[in-house]
Amino acid sequence: MDWYLNPKRIPVQAAGHFFTNFPIKDRPAIKRLKFVPLNEIPDVYQQYDDSGTLLVDNSYIPNDYNKPFAVSTRQILNGVLECGYEIF
């Protein structure tokens, strides 16, 4: 897929990533993920979109947030799925 519609119905060019369930050996970037409570994530790196979904950035992952939240593709590639989180 080359283009997709974002939640505001604006066409955006896809970055060309794909996801797999194969484990990746020697993933060095997993150490960059920061698993912290939500109240310790700086306000600059947490925002809410129009539907109320939490958007986190800069490798911050809330470990005490029970609702779905959005992370960038970089965190997924860094190994957040191997730490017990799921995509849905």
PDB file of N, CA, C and O in Angstrom:
ATOM      1  N   MET A   1       0.843  -1.164   0.000  1.00  0.00           N
ATOM      2  CA  MET A   1       0.000   0.000   0.000  1.00  0.00           C
ATOM      3  C   MET A   1       0.893   1.233   0.000  1.00  0.00           C
ATOM      4  O   MET A   1       1.791   1.353   0.833  1.00  0.00           O
ATOM      5  N   ASP A   2       0.654   2.129  -0.913  1.00  0.00           N
ATOM      6  CA  ASP A   2       1.468   3.333  -1.000  1.00  0.00           C
ATOM      7  C   ASP A   2       0.864   4.508  -0.246  1.00  0.00           C
ATOM      8  O   ASP A   2       1.593   5.357   0.266  1.00  0.00           O
ATOM      9  N   TRP A   3      -0.448   4.563  -0.174  1.00  0.00           N
ATOM     10  CA  TRP A   3      -1.133   5.671   0.503  1.00  0.00           C
ATOM     11  C   TRP A   3      -2.208   5.120   1.424  1.00  0.00           C
ATOM     12  O   TRP A   3      -2.759   4.050   1.166  1.00  0.00           O
ATOM     13  N   TYR A   4      -2.507   5.835   2.484  1.00  0.00           N
ATOM     14  CA  TYR A   4      -3.620   5.485   3.368  1.00  0.00           C
ATOM     15  C   TYR A   4      -4.235   6.768   3.889  1.00  0.00           C
ATOM     16  O   TYR A   4      -3.630   7.837   3.803  1.00  0.00           O
ATOM     17  N   LEU A   5      -5.448   6.661   4.432  1.00  0.00           N
ATOM     18  CA  LEU A   5      -6.133   7.821   4.997  1.00  0.00           C
ATOM     19  C   LEU A   5      -5.919   7.831   6.501  1.00  0.00           C
ATOM     20  O   LEU A   5      -6.161   6.828   7.171  1.00  0.00           O
ATOM     21  N   ASN A   6      -5.468   8.957   7.035  1.00  0.00           N
ATOM     22  CA  ASN A   6      -5.316   9.065   8.486  1.00  0.00           C
ATOM     23  C   ASN A   6      -6.683   9.323   9.106  1.00  0.00           C
ATOM     24  O   ASN A   6      -7.655   9.485   8.368  1.00  0.00           O
ATOM     25  N   PRO A   7      -6.800   9.368  10.448  1.00  0.00           N
ATOM     26  CA  PRO A   7      -8.111   9.551  11.076  1.00  0.00           C
ATOM     27  C   PRO A   7      -8.836  10.836  10.664  1.00  0.00           C
ATOM     28  O   PRO A   7     -10.059  10.919  10.779  1.00  0.00           O
ATOM     29  N   LYS A   8      -8.093  11.833  10.188  1.00  0.00           N
ATOM     30  CA  LYS A   8      -8.731  13.070   9.730  1.00  0.00           C
ATOM     31  C   LYS A   8      -9.058  13.016   8.246  1.00  0.00           C
ATOM     32  O   LYS A   8      -9.411  14.032   7.647  1.00  0.00           O
ATOM     33  N   ARG A   9      -8.939  11.814   7.640  1.00  0.00           N
ATOM     34  CA  ARG A   9      -9.285  11.555   6.248  1.00  0.00           C
ATOM     35  C   ARG A   9      -8.379  12.303   5.275  1.00  0.00           C
ATOM     36  O   ARG A   9      -8.820  12.700   4.197  1.00  0.00           O
ATOM     37  N   ILE A  10      -7.123  12.495   5.647  1.00  0.00           N
ATOM     38  CA  ILE A  10      -6.136  13.130   4.785  1.00  0.00           C
ATOM     39  C   ILE A  10      -5.219  12.037   4.248  1.00  0.00           C
ATOM     40  O   ILE A  10      -4.702  11.241   5.031  1.00  0.00           O
ATOM     41  N   PRO A  11      -5.000  11.976   2.921  1.00  0.00           N
ATOM     42  CA  PRO A  11      -4.110  10.944   2.375  1.00  0.00           C
ATOM     43  C   PRO A  11      -2.662  11.162   2.829  1.00  0.00           C
ATOM     44  O   PRO A  11      -2.139  12.276   2.774  1.00  0.00           O
ATOM     45  N   VAL A  12      -2.032  10.080   3.275  1.00  0.00           N
ATOM     46  CA  VAL A  12      -0.654  10.116   3.753  1.00  0.00           C
ATOM     47  C   VAL A  12       0.121   9.011   3.047  1.00  0.00           C
ATOM     48  O   VAL A  12      -0.388   7.903   2.881  1.00  0.00           O
ATOM     49  N   GLN A  13       1.339   9.305   2.634  1.00  0.00           N
ATOM     50  CA  GLN A  13       2.155   8.294   1.972  1.00  0.00           C
ATOM     51  C   GLN A  13       2.706   7.317   3.006  1.00  0.00           C
ATOM     52  O   GLN A  13       3.260   7.729   4.025  1.00  0.00           O
ATOM     53  N   ALA A  14       2.552   6.034   2.742  1.00  0.00           N
ATOM     54  CA  ALA A  14       3.019   4.997   3.655  1.00  0.00           C
ATOM     55  C   ALA A  14       4.538   4.928   3.643  1.00  0.00           C
ATOM     56  O   ALA A  14       5.179   5.218   2.632  1.00  0.00           O
ATOM     57  N   ALA A  15       5.107   4.538   4.789  1.00  0.00           N
ATOM     58  CA  ALA A  15       6.556   4.459   4.911  1.00  0.00           C
ATOM     59  C   ALA A  15       7.104   3.142   4.380  1.00  0.00           C
ATOM     60  O   ALA A  15       8.315   3.021   4.196  1.00  0.00           O
ATOM     61  N   GLY A  16       6.260   2.162   4.130  1.00  0.00           N
ATOM     62  CA  GLY A  16       6.702   0.908   3.555  1.00  0.00           C
ATOM     63  C   GLY A  16       7.174  -0.110   4.565  1.00  0.00           C
ATOM     64  O   GLY A  16       8.000  -0.956   4.224  1.00  0.00           O
ATOM     65  N   HIS A  17       6.687  -0.069   5.796  1.00  0.00           N
ATOM     66  CA  HIS A  17       7.078  -1.039   6.809  1.00  0.00           C
ATOM     67  C   HIS A  17       6.158  -2.255   6.770  1.00  0.00           C
ATOM     68  O   HIS A  17       5.009  -2.160   6.339  1.00  0.00           O
ATOM     69  N   PHE A  18       6.662  -3.379   7.217  1.00  0.00           N
ATOM     70  CA  PHE A  18       5.828  -4.546   7.381  1.00  0.00           C
ATOM     71  C   PHE A  18       6.195  -5.188   8.714  1.00  0.00           C
ATOM     72  O   PHE A  18       7.289  -4.968   9.234  1.00  0.00           O
ATOM     73  N   PHE A  19       5.289  -5.975   9.261  1.00  0.00           N
ATOM     74  CA  PHE A  19       5.485  -6.587  10.564  1.00  0.00           C
ATOM     75  C   PHE A  19       5.407  -8.103  10.433  1.00  0.00           C
ATOM     76  O   PHE A  19       4.670  -8.634   9.603  1.00  0.00           O
ATOM     77  N   THR A  20       6.172  -8.776  11.257  1.00  0.00           N
ATOM     78  CA  THR A  20       6.217 -10.226  11.213  1.00  0.00           C
ATOM     79  C   THR A  20       6.290 -10.763  12.631  1.00  0.00           C
ATOM     80  O   THR A  20       6.613 -10.028  13.564  1.00  0.00           O
ATOM     81  N   ASN A  21       5.995 -12.026  12.791  1.00  0.00           N
ATOM     82  CA  ASN A  21       6.089 -12.633  14.111  1.00  0.00           C
ATOM     83  C   ASN A  21       7.396 -13.393  14.293  1.00  0.00           C
ATOM     84  O   ASN A  21       7.542 -14.128  15.269  1.00  0.00           O
ATOM     85  N   PHE A  22       8.343 -13.236  13.383  1.00  0.00           N
ATOM     86  CA  PHE A  22       9.638 -13.882  13.520  1.00  0.00           C
ATOM     87  C   PHE A  22      10.491 -13.118  14.521  1.00  0.00           C
ATOM     88  O   PHE A  22      10.605 -11.896  14.421  1.00  0.00           O
ATOM     89  N   PRO A  23      11.090 -13.805  15.478  1.00  0.00           N
ATOM     90  CA  PRO A  23      11.972 -13.104  16.412  1.00  0.00           C
ATOM     91  C   PRO A  23      13.241 -12.622  15.701  1.00  0.00           C
ATOM     92  O   PRO A  23      13.764 -13.303  14.818  1.00  0.00           O
ATOM     93  N   ILE A  24      13.719 -11.468  16.088  1.00  0.00           N
ATOM     94  CA  ILE A  24      14.926 -10.905  15.503  1.00  0.00           C
ATOM     95  C   ILE A  24      16.053 -11.037  16.512  1.00  0.00           C
ATOM     96  O   ILE A  24      15.940 -10.556  17.639  1.00  0.00           O
ATOM     97  N   LYS A  25      17.141 -11.688  16.114  1.00  0.00           N
ATOM     98  CA  LYS A  25      18.267 -11.896  17.021  1.00  0.00           C
ATOM     99  C   LYS A  25      19.042 -10.594  17.223  1.00  0.00           C
ATOM    100  O   LYS A  25      19.102  -9.744  16.335  1.00  0.00           O
ATOM    101  N   ASP A  26      19.622 -10.461  18.391  1.00  0.00           N
ATOM    102  CA  ASP A  26      20.520  -9.344  18.703  1.00  0.00           C
ATOM    103  C   ASP A  26      19.897  -7.991  18.358  1.00  0.00           C
ATOM    104  O   ASP A  26      20.470  -7.202  17.607  1.00  0.00           O
ATOM    105  N   ARG A  27      18.731  -7.743  18.912  1.00  0.00           N
ATOM    106  CA  ARG A  27      18.056  -6.474  18.658  1.00  0.00           C
ATOM    107  C   ARG A  27      18.613  -5.440  19.637  1.00  0.00           C
ATOM    108  O   ARG A  27      18.174  -5.406  20.787  1.00  0.00           O
ATOM    109  N   PRO A  28      19.561  -4.599  19.226  1.00  0.00           N
ATOM    110  CA  PRO A  28      20.201  -3.687  20.165  1.00  0.00           C
ATOM    111  C   PRO A  28      19.321  -2.521  20.580  1.00  0.00           C
ATOM    112  O   PRO A  28      19.528  -1.958  21.654  1.00  0.00           O
ATOM    113  N   ALA A  29      18.351  -2.143  19.768  1.00  0.00           N
ATOM    114  CA  ALA A  29      17.551  -0.957  20.060  1.00  0.00           C
ATOM    115  C   ALA A  29      16.516  -1.195  21.150  1.00  0.00           C
ATOM    116  O   ALA A  29      15.906  -0.235  21.622  1.00  0.00           O
ATOM    117  N   ILE A  30      16.294  -2.439  21.569  1.00  0.00           N
ATOM    118  CA  ILE A  30      15.288  -2.707  22.600  1.00  0.00           C
ATOM    119  C   ILE A  30      15.678  -2.035  23.917  1.00  0.00           C
ATOM    120  O   ILE A  30      14.816  -1.754  24.749  1.00  0.00           O
ATOM    121  N   LYS A  31      16.963  -1.781  24.104  1.00  0.00           N
ATOM    122  CA  LYS A  31      17.418  -1.107  25.322  1.00  0.00           C
ATOM    123  C   LYS A  31      17.024   0.362  25.336  1.00  0.00           C
ATOM    124  O   LYS A  31      17.055   0.999  26.389  1.00  0.00           O
ATOM    125  N   ARG A  32      16.658   0.905  24.189  1.00  0.00           N
ATOM    126  CA  ARG A  32      16.251   2.316  24.115  1.00  0.00           C
ATOM    127  C   ARG A  32      14.823   2.539  24.585  1.00  0.00           C
ATOM    128  O   ARG A  32      14.449   3.676  24.874  1.00  0.00           O
ATOM    129  N   LEU A  33      14.014   1.488  24.670  1.00  0.00           N
ATOM    130  CA  LEU A  33      12.629   1.636  25.114  1.00  0.00           C
ATOM    131  C   LEU A  33      12.601   1.999  26.589  1.00  0.00           C
ATOM    132  O   LEU A  33      13.357   1.449  27.390  1.00  0.00           O
ATOM    133  N   LYS A  34      11.727   2.923  26.938  1.00  0.00           N
ATOM    134  CA  LYS A  34      11.631   3.397  28.317  1.00  0.00           C
ATOM    135  C   LYS A  34      10.261   3.009  28.870  1.00  0.00           C
ATOM    136  O   LYS A  34       9.266   3.672  28.576  1.00  0.00           O
ATOM    137  N   PHE A  35      10.200   1.938  29.671  1.00  0.00           N
ATOM    138  CA  PHE A  35       8.955   1.492  30.281  1.00  0.00           C
ATOM    139  C   PHE A  35       8.802   2.194  31.620  1.00  0.00           C
ATOM    140  O   PHE A  35       9.477   1.849  32.590  1.00  0.00           O
ATOM    141  N   VAL A  36       7.916   3.179  31.673  1.00  0.00           N
ATOM    142  CA  VAL A  36       7.734   3.984  32.880  1.00  0.00           C
ATOM    143  C   VAL A  36       6.243   4.173  33.131  1.00  0.00           C
ATOM    144  O   VAL A  36       5.442   4.001  32.212  1.00  0.00           O
ATOM    145  N   PRO A  37       5.850   4.526  34.361  1.00  0.00           N
ATOM    146  CA  PRO A  37       4.447   4.859  34.622  1.00  0.00           C
ATOM    147  C   PRO A  37       4.020   6.084  33.802  1.00  0.00           C
ATOM    148  O   PRO A  37       4.848   6.923  33.445  1.00  0.00           O
ATOM    149  N   LEU A  38       2.750   6.170  33.516  1.00  0.00           N
ATOM    150  CA  LEU A  38       2.232   7.241  32.670  1.00  0.00           C
ATOM    151  C   LEU A  38       2.537   8.619  33.239  1.00  0.00           C
ATOM    152  O   LEU A  38       2.838   9.542  32.482  1.00  0.00           O
ATOM    153  N   ASN A  39       2.463   8.777  34.559  1.00  0.00           N
ATOM    154  CA  ASN A  39       2.680  10.101  35.141  1.00  0.00           C
ATOM    155  C   ASN A  39       4.148  10.525  35.096  1.00  0.00           C
ATOM    156  O   ASN A  39       4.444  11.686  35.375  1.00  0.00           O
ATOM    157  N   GLU A  40       5.082   9.625  34.754  1.00  0.00           N
ATOM    158  CA  GLU A  40       6.493   9.984  34.629  1.00  0.00           C
ATOM    159  C   GLU A  40       6.895  10.312  33.197  1.00  0.00           C
ATOM    160  O   GLU A  40       8.020  10.750  32.956  1.00  0.00           O
ATOM    161  N   ILE A  41       5.990  10.107  32.244  1.00  0.00           N
ATOM    162  CA  ILE A  41       6.278  10.461  30.856  1.00  0.00           C
ATOM    163  C   ILE A  41       6.089  11.968  30.722  1.00  0.00           C
ATOM    164  O   ILE A  41       5.033  12.479  31.093  1.00  0.00           O
ATOM    165  N   PRO A  42       7.077  12.696  30.203  1.00  0.00           N
ATOM    166  CA  PRO A  42       6.925  14.147  30.048  1.00  0.00           C
ATOM    167  C   PRO A  42       5.723  14.490  29.168  1.00  0.00           C
ATOM    168  O   PRO A  42       5.414  13.774  28.216  1.00  0.00           O
ATOM    169  N   ASP A  43       5.055  15.586  29.497  1.00  0.00           N
ATOM    170  CA  ASP A  43       3.863  15.998  28.751  1.00  0.00           C
ATOM    171  C   ASP A  43       4.160  16.245  27.277  1.00  0.00           C
ATOM    172  O   ASP A  43       3.271  16.116  26.434  1.00  0.00           O
ATOM    173  N   VAL A  44       5.388  16.594  26.965  1.00  0.00           N
ATOM    174  CA  VAL A  44       5.759  16.843  25.574  1.00  0.00           C
ATOM    175  C   VAL A  44       5.608  15.571  24.745  1.00  0.00           C
ATOM    176  O   VAL A  44       5.306  15.648  23.554  1.00  0.00           O
ATOM    177  N   TYR A  45       5.812  14.405  25.354  1.00  0.00           N
ATOM    178  CA  TYR A  45       5.800  13.140  24.632  1.00  0.00           C
ATOM    179  C   TYR A  45       4.498  12.362  24.781  1.00  0.00           C
ATOM    180  O   TYR A  45       4.417  11.224  24.319  1.00  0.00           O
ATOM    181  N   GLN A  46       3.480  12.938  25.411  1.00  0.00           N
ATOM    182  CA  GLN A  46       2.177  12.273  25.459  1.00  0.00           C
ATOM    183  C   GLN A  46       1.091  13.258  25.045  1.00  0.00           C
ATOM    184  O   GLN A  46       1.000  14.374  25.557  1.00  0.00           O
ATOM    185  N   GLN A  47       0.282  12.812  24.111  1.00  0.00           N
ATOM    186  CA  GLN A  47      -0.805  13.609  23.580  1.00  0.00           C
ATOM    187  C   GLN A  47      -1.999  12.689  23.386  1.00  0.00           C
ATOM    188  O   GLN A  47      -1.864  11.466  23.423  1.00  0.00           O
ATOM    189  N   TYR A  48      -3.158  13.276  23.182  1.00  0.00           N
ATOM    190  CA  TYR A  48      -4.371  12.511  22.891  1.00  0.00           C
ATOM    191  C   TYR A  48      -4.914  12.980  21.560  1.00  0.00           C
ATOM    192  O   TYR A  48      -4.942  14.179  21.279  1.00  0.00           O
ATOM    193  N   ASP A  49      -5.354  12.022  20.725  1.00  0.00           N
ATOM    194  CA  ASP A  49      -5.922  12.412  19.444  1.00  0.00           C
ATOM    195  C   ASP A  49      -7.404  12.737  19.597  1.00  0.00           C
ATOM    196  O   ASP A  49      -7.918  12.795  20.714  1.00  0.00           O
ATOM    197  N   ASP A  50      -8.087  12.950  18.475  1.00  0.00           N
ATOM    198  CA  ASP A  50      -9.495  13.356  18.510  1.00  0.00           C
ATOM    199  C   ASP A  50     -10.393  12.312  19.144  1.00  0.00           C
ATOM    200  O   ASP A  50     -11.419  12.665  19.724  1.00  0.00           O
ATOM    201  N   SER A  51     -10.039  11.035  19.054  1.00  0.00           N
ATOM    202  CA  SER A  51     -10.883   9.984  19.622  1.00  0.00           C
ATOM    203  C   SER A  51     -10.510   9.647  21.063  1.00  0.00           C
ATOM    204  O   SER A  51     -11.115   8.755  21.659  1.00  0.00           O
ATOM    205  N   GLY A  52      -9.526  10.343  21.636  1.00  0.00           N
ATOM    206  CA  GLY A  52      -9.147  10.109  23.018  1.00  0.00           C
ATOM    207  C   GLY A  52      -8.073   9.051  23.206  1.00  0.00           C
ATOM    208  O   GLY A  52      -7.808   8.644  24.337  1.00  0.00           O
ATOM    209  N   THR A  53      -7.446   8.593  22.123  1.00  0.00           N
ATOM    210  CA  THR A  53      -6.380   7.596  22.210  1.00  0.00           C
ATOM    211  C   THR A  53      -5.078   8.272  22.599  1.00  0.00           C
ATOM    212  O   THR A  53      -4.721   9.313  22.046  1.00  0.00           O
ATOM    213  N   LEU A  54      -4.372   7.685  23.546  1.00  0.00           N
ATOM    214  CA  LEU A  54      -3.085   8.213  23.989  1.00  0.00           C
ATOM    215  C   LEU A  54      -2.029   7.974  22.917  1.00  0.00           C
ATOM    216  O   LEU A  54      -1.891   6.859  22.413  1.00  0.00           O
ATOM    217  N   LEU A  55      -1.286   9.017  22.570  1.00  0.00           N
ATOM    218  CA  LEU A  55      -0.191   8.922  21.606  1.00  0.00           C
ATOM    219  C   LEU A  55       1.102   9.200  22.364  1.00  0.00           C
ATOM    220  O   LEU A  55       1.269  10.290  22.912  1.00  0.00           O
ATOM    221  N   VAL A  56       2.016   8.237  22.404  1.00  0.00           N
ATOM    222  CA  VAL A  56       3.294   8.438  23.079  1.00  0.00           C
ATOM    223  C   VAL A  56       4.407   8.433  22.057  1.00  0.00           C
ATOM    224  O   VAL A  56       4.302   7.802  21.006  1.00  0.00           O
ATOM    225  N   ASP A  57       5.486   9.150  22.377  1.00  0.00           N
ATOM    226  CA  ASP A  57       6.579   9.290  21.423  1.00  0.00           C
ATOM    227  C   ASP A  57       7.909   9.216  22.158  1.00  0.00           C
ATOM    228  O   ASP A  57       7.939   9.182  23.389  1.00  0.00           O
ATOM    229  N   ASN A  58       8.999   9.191  21.417  1.00  0.00           N
ATOM    230  CA  ASN A  58      10.366   9.191  21.934  1.00  0.00           C
ATOM    231  C   ASN A  58      10.677   7.956  22.776  1.00  0.00           C
ATOM    232  O   ASN A  58      11.364   8.051  23.793  1.00  0.00           O
ATOM    233  N   SER A  59      10.174   6.809  22.354  1.00  0.00           N
ATOM    234  CA  SER A  59      10.436   5.504  22.983  1.00  0.00           C
ATOM    235  C   SER A  59       9.876   5.367  24.386  1.00  0.00           C
ATOM    236  O   SER A  59      10.264   4.440  25.098  1.00  0.00           O
ATOM    237  N   TYR A  60       8.988   6.242  24.813  1.00  0.00           N
ATOM    238  CA  TYR A  60       8.321   6.083  26.101  1.00  0.00           C
ATOM    239  C   TYR A  60       7.148   5.127  25.946  1.00  0.00           C
ATOM    240  O   TYR A  60       6.312   5.305  25.060  1.00  0.00           O
ATOM    241  N   ILE A  61       7.082   4.109  26.806  1.00  0.00           N
ATOM    242  CA  ILE A  61       5.997   3.136  26.802  1.00  0.00           C
ATOM    243  C   ILE A  61       5.393   3.130  28.205  1.00  0.00           C
ATOM    244  O   ILE A  61       6.097   2.815  29.164  1.00  0.00           O
ATOM    245  N   PRO A  62       4.104   3.472  28.353  1.00  0.00           N
ATOM    246  CA  PRO A  62       3.509   3.442  29.704  1.00  0.00           C
ATOM    247  C   PRO A  62       3.291   2.005  30.156  1.00  0.00           C
ATOM    248  O   PRO A  62       2.705   1.205  29.428  1.00  0.00           O
ATOM    249  N   ASN A  63       3.759   1.678  31.348  1.00  0.00           N
ATOM    250  CA  ASN A  63       3.602   0.312  31.845  1.00  0.00           C
ATOM    251  C   ASN A  63       2.417   0.163  32.786  1.00  0.00           C
ATOM    252  O   ASN A  63       2.171  -0.934  33.288  1.00  0.00           O
ATOM    253  N   ASP A  64       1.673   1.242  33.039  1.00  0.00           N
ATOM    254  CA  ASP A  64       0.518   1.155  33.926  1.00  0.00           C
ATOM    255  C   ASP A  64      -0.761   1.667  33.256  1.00  0.00           C
ATOM    256  O   ASP A  64      -1.728   1.993  33.944  1.00  0.00           O
ATOM    257  N   TYR A  65      -0.774   1.739  31.939  1.00  0.00           N
ATOM    258  CA  TYR A  65      -1.926   2.240  31.185  1.00  0.00           C
ATOM    259  C   TYR A  65      -2.651   1.040  30.594  1.00  0.00           C
ATOM    260  O   TYR A  65      -2.076   0.314  29.782  1.00  0.00           O
ATOM    261  N   ASN A  66      -3.907   0.817  30.988  1.00  0.00           N
ATOM    262  CA  ASN A  66      -4.636  -0.390  30.599  1.00  0.00           C
ATOM    263  C   ASN A  66      -5.452  -0.244  29.314  1.00  0.00           C
ATOM    264  O   ASN A  66      -5.976  -1.236  28.806  1.00  0.00           O
ATOM    265  N   LYS A  67      -5.568   0.953  28.788  1.00  0.00           N
ATOM    266  CA  LYS A  67      -6.322   1.170  27.557  1.00  0.00           C
ATOM    267  C   LYS A  67      -5.385   1.095  26.356  1.00  0.00           C
ATOM    268  O   LYS A  67      -4.167   1.188  26.515  1.00  0.00           O
ATOM    269  N   PRO A  68      -5.936   0.930  25.168  1.00  0.00           N
ATOM    270  CA  PRO A  68      -5.067   0.950  23.968  1.00  0.00           C
ATOM    271  C   PRO A  68      -4.406   2.314  23.808  1.00  0.00           C
ATOM    272  O   PRO A  68      -5.010   3.344  24.107  1.00  0.00           O
ATOM    273  N   PHE A  69      -3.175   2.312  23.339  1.00  0.00           N
ATOM    274  CA  PHE A  69      -2.463   3.555  23.068  1.00  0.00           C
ATOM    275  C   PHE A  69      -1.665   3.383  21.780  1.00  0.00           C
ATOM    276  O   PHE A  69      -1.425   2.264  21.326  1.00  0.00           O
ATOM    277  N   ALA A  70      -1.267   4.492  21.210  1.00  0.00           N
ATOM    278  CA  ALA A  70      -0.565   4.473  19.926  1.00  0.00           C
ATOM    279  C   ALA A  70       0.907   4.798  20.134  1.00  0.00           C
ATOM    280  O   ALA A  70       1.256   5.703  20.892  1.00  0.00           O
ATOM    281  N   VAL A  71       1.757   4.053  19.454  1.00  0.00           N
ATOM    282  CA  VAL A  71       3.193   4.319  19.459  1.00  0.00           C
ATOM    283  C   VAL A  71       3.645   4.450  18.008  1.00  0.00           C
ATOM    284  O   VAL A  71       2.934   4.040  17.089  1.00  0.00           O
ATOM    285  N   SER A  72       4.806   5.012  17.812  1.00  0.00           N
ATOM    286  CA  SER A  72       5.314   5.132  16.450  1.00  0.00           C
ATOM    287  C   SER A  72       5.853   3.784  15.964  1.00  0.00           C
ATOM    288  O   SER A  72       6.057   2.857  16.747  1.00  0.00           O
ATOM    289  N   THR A  73       6.069   3.705  14.695  1.00  0.00           N
ATOM    290  CA  THR A  73       6.594   2.476  14.103  1.00  0.00           C
ATOM    291  C   THR A  73       7.975   2.147  14.645  1.00  0.00           C
ATOM    292  O   THR A  73       8.331   0.975  14.763  1.00  0.00           O
ATOM    293  N   ARG A  74       8.745   3.152  14.969  1.00  0.00           N
ATOM    294  CA  ARG A  74      10.099   2.934  15.475  1.00  0.00           C
ATOM    295  C   ARG A  74      10.087   2.096  16.752  1.00  0.00           C
ATOM    296  O   ARG A  74      10.947   1.231  16.922  1.00  0.00           O
ATOM    297  N   GLN A  75       9.136   2.331  17.650  1.00  0.00           N
ATOM    298  CA  GLN A  75       9.077   1.536  18.883  1.00  0.00           C
ATOM    299  C   GLN A  75       8.711   0.090  18.596  1.00  0.00           C
ATOM    300  O   GLN A  75       9.181  -0.814  19.286  1.00  0.00           O
ATOM    301  N   ILE A  76       7.888  -0.140  17.599  1.00  0.00           N
ATOM    302  CA  ILE A  76       7.536  -1.508  17.224  1.00  0.00           C
ATOM    303  C   ILE A  76       8.758  -2.218  16.649  1.00  0.00           C
ATOM    304  O   ILE A  76       9.017  -3.380  16.963  1.00  0.00           O
ATOM    305  N   LEU A  77       9.503  -1.512  15.807  1.00  0.00           N
ATOM    306  CA  LEU A  77      10.715  -2.099  15.244  1.00  0.00           C
ATOM    307  C   LEU A  77      11.789  -2.303  16.308  1.00  0.00           C
ATOM    308  O   LEU A  77      12.636  -3.185  16.169  1.00  0.00           O
ATOM    309  N   ASN A  78      11.764  -1.501  17.363  1.00  0.00           N
ATOM    310  CA  ASN A  78      12.752  -1.641  18.435  1.00  0.00           C
ATOM    311  C   ASN A  78      12.441  -2.805  19.361  1.00  0.00           C
ATOM    312  O   ASN A  78      13.280  -3.155  20.192  1.00  0.00           O
ATOM    313  N   GLY A  79      11.272  -3.418  19.250  1.00  0.00           N
ATOM    314  CA  GLY A  79      11.010  -4.621  20.019  1.00  0.00           C
ATOM    315  C   GLY A  79       9.929  -4.536  21.068  1.00  0.00           C
ATOM    316  O   GLY A  79       9.914  -5.354  21.987  1.00  0.00           O
ATOM    317  N   VAL A  80       9.020  -3.579  20.972  1.00  0.00           N
ATOM    318  CA  VAL A  80       7.974  -3.472  21.981  1.00  0.00           C
ATOM    319  C   VAL A  80       7.042  -4.687  21.948  1.00  0.00           C
ATOM    320  O   VAL A  80       6.460  -5.041  22.973  1.00  0.00           O
ATOM    321  N   LEU A  81       6.893  -5.332  20.782  1.00  0.00           N
ATOM    322  CA  LEU A  81       6.030  -6.510  20.699  1.00  0.00           C
ATOM    323  C   LEU A  81       6.641  -7.700  21.437  1.00  0.00           C
ATOM    324  O   LEU A  81       5.917  -8.539  21.972  1.00  0.00           O
ATOM    325  N   GLU A  82       7.950  -7.771  21.465  1.00  0.00           N
ATOM    326  CA  GLU A  82       8.615  -8.861  22.165  1.00  0.00           C
ATOM    327  C   GLU A  82       8.572  -8.679  23.685  1.00  0.00           C
ATOM    328  O   GLU A  82       8.949  -9.584  24.430  1.00  0.00           O
ATOM    329  N   CYS A  83       8.120  -7.525  24.137  1.00  0.00           N
ATOM    330  CA  CYS A  83       8.013  -7.252  25.572  1.00  0.00           C
ATOM    331  C   CYS A  83       6.602  -7.497  26.090  1.00  0.00           C
ATOM    332  O   CYS A  83       6.299  -7.129  27.225  1.00  0.00           O
ATOM    333  N   GLY A  84       5.730  -8.107  25.291  1.00  0.00           N
ATOM    334  CA  GLY A  84       4.409  -8.479  25.753  1.00  0.00           C
ATOM    335  C   GLY A  84       3.276  -7.598  25.261  1.00  0.00           C
ATOM    336  O   GLY A  84       2.125  -7.852  25.617  1.00  0.00           O
ATOM    337  N   TYR A  85       3.542  -6.579  24.463  1.00  0.00           N
ATOM    338  CA  TYR A  85       2.488  -5.721  23.930  1.00  0.00           C
ATOM    339  C   TYR A  85       1.990  -6.307  22.613  1.00  0.00           C
ATOM    340  O   TYR A  85       2.702  -7.072  21.962  1.00  0.00           O
ATOM    341  N   GLU A  86       0.763  -5.947  22.220  1.00  0.00           N
ATOM    342  CA  GLU A  86       0.147  -6.483  21.014  1.00  0.00           C
ATOM    343  C   GLU A  86      -0.320  -5.359  20.110  1.00  0.00           C
ATOM    344  O   GLU A  86      -0.627  -4.260  20.573  1.00  0.00           O
ATOM    345  N   ILE A  87      -0.371  -5.639  18.828  1.00  0.00           N
ATOM    346  CA  ILE A  87      -0.942  -4.700  17.856  1.00  0.00           C
ATOM    347  C   ILE A  87      -2.396  -5.074  17.649  1.00  0.00           C
ATOM    348  O   ILE A  87      -2.717  -6.240  17.421  1.00  0.00           O
ATOM    349  N   PHE A  88      -3.283  -4.077  17.729  1.00  0.00           N
ATOM    350  CA  PHE A  88      -4.676  -4.314  17.332  1.00  0.00           C
ATOM    351  C   PHE A  88      -5.308  -3.044  16.880  1.00  0.00           C
ATOM    352  O   PHE A  88      -6.480  -3.036  16.505  1.00  0.00           O
TER     353      PHE A  88
END
